[in-house]
Amino acid sequence: MIAIRYSNWRSHPRETAVAMLGYCNCLPSDLTAVYETLTKDSQAGTSLS
């Protein structure tokens, strides 16, 4: 089992995503979509943002 700390997501999102996907044997050759998702505010335009 891999443990992902929220602070790691915040401070090193790319490296954390690569570690998590690698652990799951699900590491794509092109991580562009992953990186774009990590920089997007998923709650933009809602009362939560």
Secondary structure, DSSP 8 states (H G I E B T S, - for coil): -----HHHHHH-HHHHHHHHHHHTT---S--HHHHHHHHS-TTTTSTT-
